[in-house]
Amino acid sequence: MKAPTPGDLARGVYESLVNTTMGLFIGIVFLTAFFVFKNKVTKMTLSMNLQAVDLLKHLAAVEKG
């Protein structure tokens, strides 16, 4: 078994840097997508909650009047 040459080490470092860069890129893209969809669900939930409150206020007013 021979000792690794500087070229072998450079290829290994290059491969590690490429894998790290791609991993970070994919992670950032999917984390951004996650927060976009999370915010959409939060907005929909808040809207549904406000509509339910309005409906209950209306029903309470109808029941009294």
Buried (B, 14 or more C-beta within 10 A) or exposed (E): EEEEEEEEEEEEEEEEEEEEEEEEEEEEEEEEEEEEEEEEEEEEEEEEEEEEEEEEEEEEEEEEE
